[in-house]
Amino acid sequence: QVRLVESGGGLVQAGGSLRLSCAASGLTFDIDTMAWFRQAPGKERIFVAAASRSSSNTRYADSVLGRFAISRDNDKVTVTLQMNNLEPEDTAVYYCAGSTNAQFLATATVASSYDYWGQGTQVTVSS
């Protein structure tokens, strides 16, 4: 089994920055894609960013492109999300996800493609 644990959420003013981290433990050798999703109150969980195993491929939701950056450390089996110029619309619970599916281009943005999920970390951006 694989366990994903997020950290780094919190309260920040609009225009500020936060850095989320996700540490994977357990049988992590088969994790290929790692990603971040978010879910605002009363809304469905949506894709934010993903990185392939080697980080040669990354994808971002249009709403965060140019403001967020995803990176991976495969030695430590961690994935981070640097979030800059935060907006109140970024307020949500952020979830780390891991997938054993290597078909990055076809599946990176699809929540049902992910096998492992963290418990989530709250990000609140005040105006």
PyMOL commands that place a pseudoatom at each C-alpha (Angstrom):
pseudoatom trace, name=CA, resn=GLN, resi=1, chain=A, elem=C, hetatm=0, pos=[0.000, 0.000, 0.000]
pseudoatom trace, name=CA, resn=VAL, resi=2, chain=A, elem=C, hetatm=0, pos=[0.935, 3.633, -0.451]
pseudoatom trace, name=CA, resn=ARG, resi=3, chain=A, elem=C, hetatm=0, pos=[0.327, 6.493, 1.924]
pseudoatom trace, name=CA, resn=LEU, resi=4, chain=A, elem=C, hetatm=0, pos=[0.356, 10.125, 0.827]
pseudoatom trace, name=CA, resn=VAL, resi=5, chain=A, elem=C, hetatm=0, pos=[0.604, 12.901, 3.412]
pseudoatom trace, name=CA, resn=GLU, resi=6, chain=A, elem=C, hetatm=0, pos=[0.192, 16.568, 2.489]
pseudoatom trace, name=CA, resn=SER, resi=7, chain=A, elem=C, hetatm=0, pos=[1.507, 19.548, 4.402]
pseudoatom trace, name=CA, resn=GLY, resi=8, chain=A, elem=C, hetatm=0, pos=[1.920, 23.277, 3.946]
pseudoatom trace, name=CA, resn=GLY, resi=9, chain=A, elem=C, hetatm=0, pos=[-1.630, 24.548, 3.732]
pseudoatom trace, name=CA, resn=GLY, resi=10, chain=A, elem=C, hetatm=0, pos=[-2.814, 27.607, 5.607]
pseudoatom trace, name=CA, resn=LEU, resi=11, chain=A, elem=C, hetatm=0, pos=[-4.281, 31.077, 5.428]
pseudoatom trace, name=CA, resn=VAL, resi=12, chain=A, elem=C, hetatm=0, pos=[-2.744, 33.688, 3.158]
pseudoatom trace, name=CA, resn=GLN, resi=13, chain=A, elem=C, hetatm=0, pos=[-3.761, 37.038, 1.751]
pseudoatom trace, name=CA, resn=ALA, resi=14, chain=A, elem=C, hetatm=0, pos=[-4.470, 37.471, -1.929]
pseudoatom trace, name=CA, resn=GLY, resi=15, chain=A, elem=C, hetatm=0, pos=[-1.240, 37.914, -3.834]
pseudoatom trace, name=CA, resn=GLY, resi=16, chain=A, elem=C, hetatm=0, pos=[0.695, 35.812, -1.374]
pseudoatom trace, name=CA, resn=SER, resi=17, chain=A, elem=C, hetatm=0, pos=[2.396, 32.443, -1.770]
pseudoatom trace, name=CA, resn=LEU, resi=18, chain=A, elem=C, hetatm=0, pos=[2.208, 28.990, -0.242]
pseudoatom trace, name=CA, resn=ARG, resi=19, chain=A, elem=C, hetatm=0, pos=[4.160, 25.818, -0.825]
pseudoatom trace, name=CA, resn=LEU, resi=20, chain=A, elem=C, hetatm=0, pos=[2.421, 22.469, -0.487]
pseudoatom trace, name=CA, resn=SER, resi=21, chain=A, elem=C, hetatm=0, pos=[4.337, 19.257, -0.019]
pseudoatom trace, name=CA, resn=CYS, resi=22, chain=A, elem=C, hetatm=0, pos=[3.290, 15.629, -0.301]
pseudoatom trace, name=CA, resn=ALA, resi=23, chain=A, elem=C, hetatm=0, pos=[5.355, 12.750, 0.985]
pseudoatom trace, name=CA, resn=ALA, resi=24, chain=A, elem=C, hetatm=0, pos=[4.727, 9.212, -0.214]
pseudoatom trace, name=CA, resn=SER, resi=25, chain=A, elem=C, hetatm=0, pos=[5.565, 6.122, 1.796]
pseudoatom trace, name=CA, resn=GLY, resi=26, chain=A, elem=C, hetatm=0, pos=[5.042, 2.402, 1.426]
pseudoatom trace, name=CA, resn=LEU, resi=27, chain=A, elem=C, hetatm=0, pos=[5.182, 0.601, -1.903]
pseudoatom trace, name=CA, resn=THR, resi=28, chain=A, elem=C, hetatm=0, pos=[6.000, 3.707, -3.914]
pseudoatom trace, name=CA, resn=PHE, resi=29, chain=A, elem=C, hetatm=0, pos=[8.024, 2.072, -6.671]
pseudoatom trace, name=CA, resn=ASP, resi=30, chain=A, elem=C, hetatm=0, pos=[5.010, 1.714, -8.965]
pseudoatom trace, name=CA, resn=ILE, resi=31, chain=A, elem=C, hetatm=0, pos=[3.880, 5.344, -8.727]
pseudoatom trace, name=CA, resn=ASP, resi=32, chain=A, elem=C, hetatm=0, pos=[4.265, 7.060, -12.075]
pseudoatom trace, name=CA, resn=THR, resi=33, chain=A, elem=C, hetatm=0, pos=[2.276, 10.288, -12.257]
pseudoatom trace, name=CA, resn=MET, resi=34, chain=A, elem=C, hetatm=0, pos=[1.856, 12.491, -9.197]
pseudoatom trace, name=CA, resn=ALA, resi=35, chain=A, elem=C, hetatm=0, pos=[-0.592, 15.337, -9.125]
pseudoatom trace, name=CA, resn=TRP, resi=36, chain=A, elem=C, hetatm=0, pos=[-2.522, 17.890, -7.146]
pseudoatom trace, name=CA, resn=PHE, resi=37, chain=A, elem=C, hetatm=0, pos=[-6.285, 18.297, -7.222]
pseudoatom trace, name=CA, resn=ARG, resi=38, chain=A, elem=C, hetatm=0, pos=[-8.453, 20.685, -5.242]
pseudoatom trace, name=CA, resn=GLN, resi=39, chain=A, elem=C, hetatm=0, pos=[-12.015, 20.820, -4.017]
pseudoatom trace, name=CA, resn=ALA, resi=40, chain=A, elem=C, hetatm=0, pos=[-13.836, 23.960, -2.987]
pseudoatom trace, name=CA, resn=PRO, resi=41, chain=A, elem=C, hetatm=0, pos=[-16.914, 23.797, -0.725]
pseudoatom trace, name=CA, resn=GLY, resi=42, chain=A, elem=C, hetatm=0, pos=[-19.930, 22.540, -2.616]
pseudoatom trace, name=CA, resn=LYS, resi=43, chain=A, elem=C, hetatm=0, pos=[-17.933, 21.858, -5.764]
pseudoatom trace, name=CA, resn=GLU, resi=44, chain=A, elem=C, hetatm=0, pos=[-16.396, 18.805, -7.358]
pseudoatom trace, name=CA, resn=ARG, resi=45, chain=A, elem=C, hetatm=0, pos=[-12.750, 17.906, -7.102]
pseudoatom trace, name=CA, resn=ILE, resi=46, chain=A, elem=C, hetatm=0, pos=[-10.787, 19.360, -10.014]
pseudoatom trace, name=CA, resn=PHE, resi=47, chain=A, elem=C, hetatm=0, pos=[-7.341, 18.966, -11.493]
pseudoatom trace, name=CA, resn=VAL, resi=48, chain=A, elem=C, hetatm=0, pos=[-4.618, 21.489, -10.625]
pseudoatom trace, name=CA, resn=ALA, resi=49, chain=A, elem=C, hetatm=0, pos=[-1.231, 20.151, -11.762]
pseudoatom trace, name=CA, resn=ALA, resi=50, chain=A, elem=C, hetatm=0, pos=[0.564, 16.887, -12.555]
pseudoatom trace, name=CA, resn=ALA, resi=51, chain=A, elem=C, hetatm=0, pos=[4.086, 15.678, -13.223]
pseudoatom trace, name=CA, resn=SER, resi=52, chain=A, elem=C, hetatm=0, pos=[5.277, 12.462, -14.799]
pseudoatom trace, name=CA, resn=ARG, resi=53, chain=A, elem=C, hetatm=0, pos=[7.805, 10.224, -13.077]
pseudoatom trace, name=CA, resn=SER, resi=54, chain=A, elem=C, hetatm=0, pos=[10.817, 11.952, -14.583]
pseudoatom trace, name=CA, resn=SER, resi=55, chain=A, elem=C, hetatm=0, pos=[9.126, 15.364, -14.496]
pseudoatom trace, name=CA, resn=SER, resi=56, chain=A, elem=C, hetatm=0, pos=[9.730, 15.576, -18.238]
pseudoatom trace, name=CA, resn=ASN, resi=57, chain=A, elem=C, hetatm=0, pos=[5.994, 16.074, -18.646]
pseudoatom trace, name=CA, resn=THR, resi=58, chain=A, elem=C, hetatm=0, pos=[3.906, 18.476, -16.596]
pseudoatom trace, name=CA, resn=ARG, resi=59, chain=A, elem=C, hetatm=0, pos=[0.384, 19.778, -17.003]
pseudoatom trace, name=CA, resn=TYR, resi=60, chain=A, elem=C, hetatm=0, pos=[-1.507, 22.587, -15.353]
pseudoatom trace, name=CA, resn=ALA, resi=61, chain=A, elem=C, hetatm=0, pos=[-5.084, 23.707, -15.180]
pseudoatom trace, name=CA, resn=ASP, resi=62, chain=A, elem=C, hetatm=0, pos=[-5.594, 26.906, -17.142]
pseudoatom trace, name=CA, resn=SER, resi=63, chain=A, elem=C, hetatm=0, pos=[-6.631, 28.710, -13.976]
pseudoatom trace, name=CA, resn=VAL, resi=64, chain=A, elem=C, hetatm=0, pos=[-3.225, 28.211, -12.335]
pseudoatom trace, name=CA, resn=LEU, resi=65, chain=A, elem=C, hetatm=0, pos=[-0.919, 28.317, -15.343]
pseudoatom trace, name=CA, resn=GLY, resi=66, chain=A, elem=C, hetatm=0, pos=[1.901, 30.779, -14.739]
pseudoatom trace, name=CA, resn=ARG, resi=67, chain=A, elem=C, hetatm=0, pos=[1.182, 31.008, -11.010]
pseudoatom trace, name=CA, resn=PHE, resi=68, chain=A, elem=C, hetatm=0, pos=[1.678, 27.444, -9.744]
pseudoatom trace, name=CA, resn=ALA, resi=69, chain=A, elem=C, hetatm=0, pos=[4.635, 25.112, -10.282]
pseudoatom trace, name=CA, resn=ILE, resi=70, chain=A, elem=C, hetatm=0, pos=[4.791, 21.393, -9.588]
pseudoatom trace, name=CA, resn=SER, resi=71, chain=A, elem=C, hetatm=0, pos=[8.027, 19.556, -8.896]
pseudoatom trace, name=CA, resn=ARG, resi=72, chain=A, elem=C, hetatm=0, pos=[9.081, 16.080, -7.802]
pseudoatom trace, name=CA, resn=ASP, resi=73, chain=A, elem=C, hetatm=0, pos=[11.931, 14.553, -5.869]
pseudoatom trace, name=CA, resn=ASN, resi=74, chain=A, elem=C, hetatm=0, pos=[11.942, 10.888, -6.779]
pseudoatom trace, name=CA, resn=ASP, resi=75, chain=A, elem=C, hetatm=0, pos=[14.681, 10.043, -4.276]
pseudoatom trace, name=CA, resn=LYS, resi=76, chain=A, elem=C, hetatm=0, pos=[12.506, 11.276, -1.432]
pseudoatom trace, name=CA, resn=VAL, resi=77, chain=A, elem=C, hetatm=0, pos=[9.282, 10.376, -3.248]
pseudoatom trace, name=CA, resn=THR, resi=78, chain=A, elem=C, hetatm=0, pos=[7.800, 13.805, -2.692]
pseudoatom trace, name=CA, resn=VAL, resi=79, chain=A, elem=C, hetatm=0, pos=[5.884, 16.216, -4.836]
pseudoatom trace, name=CA, resn=THR, resi=80, chain=A, elem=C, hetatm=0, pos=[5.536, 19.913, -4.151]
pseudoatom trace, name=CA, resn=LEU, resi=81, chain=A, elem=C, hetatm=0, pos=[3.248, 22.632, -5.416]
pseudoatom trace, name=CA, resn=GLN, resi=82, chain=A, elem=C, hetatm=0, pos=[4.589, 26.167, -5.288]
pseudoatom trace, name=CA, resn=MET, resi=83, chain=A, elem=C, hetatm=0, pos=[1.633, 28.538, -5.413]
pseudoatom trace, name=CA, resn=ASN, resi=84, chain=A, elem=C, hetatm=0, pos=[2.280, 32.203, -6.144]
pseudoatom trace, name=CA, resn=ASN, resi=85, chain=A, elem=C, hetatm=0, pos=[0.026, 35.187, -6.642]
pseudoatom trace, name=CA, resn=LEU, resi=86, chain=A, elem=C, hetatm=0, pos=[-2.796, 33.380, -4.885]
pseudoatom trace, name=CA, resn=GLU, resi=87, chain=A, elem=C, hetatm=0, pos=[-6.372, 34.464, -5.456]
pseudoatom trace, name=CA, resn=PRO, resi=88, chain=A, elem=C, hetatm=0, pos=[-9.480, 33.991, -3.292]
pseudoatom trace, name=CA, resn=GLU, resi=89, chain=A, elem=C, hetatm=0, pos=[-10.715, 31.589, -5.972]
pseudoatom trace, name=CA, resn=ASP, resi=90, chain=A, elem=C, hetatm=0, pos=[-7.821, 29.280, -5.084]
pseudoatom trace, name=CA, resn=THR, resi=91, chain=A, elem=C, hetatm=0, pos=[-9.409, 28.582, -1.696]
pseudoatom trace, name=CA, resn=ALA, resi=92, chain=A, elem=C, hetatm=0, pos=[-9.994, 24.839, -1.433]
pseudoatom trace, name=CA, resn=VAL, resi=93, chain=A, elem=C, hetatm=0, pos=[-8.824, 21.615, 0.097]
pseudoatom trace, name=CA, resn=TYR, resi=94, chain=A, elem=C, hetatm=0, pos=[-5.809, 20.479, -1.904]
pseudoatom trace, name=CA, resn=TYR, resi=95, chain=A, elem=C, hetatm=0, pos=[-5.240, 16.754, -2.419]
pseudoatom trace, name=CA, resn=CYS, resi=96, chain=A, elem=C, hetatm=0, pos=[-2.097, 14.954, -3.481]
pseudoatom trace, name=CA, resn=ALA, resi=97, chain=A, elem=C, hetatm=0, pos=[-2.606, 11.976, -5.784]
pseudoatom trace, name=CA, resn=GLY, resi=98, chain=A, elem=C, hetatm=0, pos=[-0.481, 9.206, -7.215]
pseudoatom trace, name=CA, resn=SER, resi=99, chain=A, elem=C, hetatm=0, pos=[-1.108, 7.023, -10.228]
pseudoatom trace, name=CA, resn=THR, resi=100, chain=A, elem=C, hetatm=0, pos=[0.441, 3.804, -11.471]
pseudoatom trace, name=CA, resn=ASN, resi=101, chain=A, elem=C, hetatm=0, pos=[-0.741, 4.664, -14.991]
pseudoatom trace, name=CA, resn=ALA, resi=102, chain=A, elem=C, hetatm=0, pos=[2.151, 5.705, -17.199]
pseudoatom trace, name=CA, resn=GLN, resi=103, chain=A, elem=C, hetatm=0, pos=[-0.107, 7.113, -19.920]
pseudoatom trace, name=CA, resn=PHE, resi=104, chain=A, elem=C, hetatm=0, pos=[0.487, 10.651, -18.736]
pseudoatom trace, name=CA, resn=LEU, resi=105, chain=A, elem=C, hetatm=0, pos=[-0.933, 12.610, -21.623]
pseudoatom trace, name=CA, resn=ALA, resi=106, chain=A, elem=C, hetatm=0, pos=[-4.193, 10.675, -21.616]
pseudoatom trace, name=CA, resn=THR, resi=107, chain=A, elem=C, hetatm=0, pos=[-4.795, 10.427, -17.888]
pseudoatom trace, name=CA, resn=ALA, resi=108, chain=A, elem=C, hetatm=0, pos=[-2.984, 13.133, -15.928]
pseudoatom trace, name=CA, resn=THR, resi=109, chain=A, elem=C, hetatm=0, pos=[-6.004, 15.376, -15.504]
pseudoatom trace, name=CA, resn=VAL, resi=110, chain=A, elem=C, hetatm=0, pos=[-8.524, 12.620, -14.753]
pseudoatom trace, name=CA, resn=ALA, resi=111, chain=A, elem=C, hetatm=0, pos=[-9.193, 12.007, -11.057]
pseudoatom trace, name=CA, resn=SER, resi=112, chain=A, elem=C, hetatm=0, pos=[-10.407, 8.457, -11.625]
pseudoatom trace, name=CA, resn=SER, resi=113, chain=A, elem=C, hetatm=0, pos=[-6.986, 7.575, -13.060]
pseudoatom trace, name=CA, resn=TYR, resi=114, chain=A, elem=C, hetatm=0, pos=[-5.326, 7.977, -9.679]
pseudoatom trace, name=CA, resn=ASP, resi=115, chain=A, elem=C, hetatm=0, pos=[-4.843, 5.061, -7.332]
pseudoatom trace, name=CA, resn=TYR, resi=116, chain=A, elem=C, hetatm=0, pos=[-3.681, 6.844, -4.191]
pseudoatom trace, name=CA, resn=TRP, resi=117, chain=A, elem=C, hetatm=0, pos=[-4.903, 9.978, -2.427]
pseudoatom trace, name=CA, resn=GLY, resi=118, chain=A, elem=C, hetatm=0, pos=[-3.818, 12.008, 0.531]
pseudoatom trace, name=CA, resn=GLN, resi=119, chain=A, elem=C, hetatm=0, pos=[-6.142, 13.303, 3.207]
pseudoatom trace, name=CA, resn=GLY, resi=120, chain=A, elem=C, hetatm=0, pos=[-6.021, 16.878, 1.931]
pseudoatom trace, name=CA, resn=THR, resi=121, chain=A, elem=C, hetatm=0, pos=[-4.741, 20.191, 3.245]
pseudoatom trace, name=CA, resn=GLN, resi=122, chain=A, elem=C, hetatm=0, pos=[-6.766, 23.389, 3.499]
pseudoatom trace, name=CA, resn=VAL, resi=123, chain=A, elem=C, hetatm=0, pos=[-5.693, 26.486, 1.607]
pseudoatom trace, name=CA, resn=THR, resi=124, chain=A, elem=C, hetatm=0, pos=[-7.590, 29.685, 2.345]
pseudoatom trace, name=CA, resn=VAL, resi=125, chain=A, elem=C, hetatm=0, pos=[-6.903, 32.905, 0.466]
pseudoatom trace, name=CA, resn=SER, resi=126, chain=A, elem=C, hetatm=0, pos=[-8.415, 36.056, 1.909]
pseudoatom trace, name=CA, resn=SER, resi=127, chain=A, elem=C, hetatm=0, pos=[-9.228, 39.084, -0.200]
for i in range(1, 127): cmd.bond("trace and resi %d" % i, "trace and resi %d" % (i + 1))
show_as sticks, trace
zoom trace
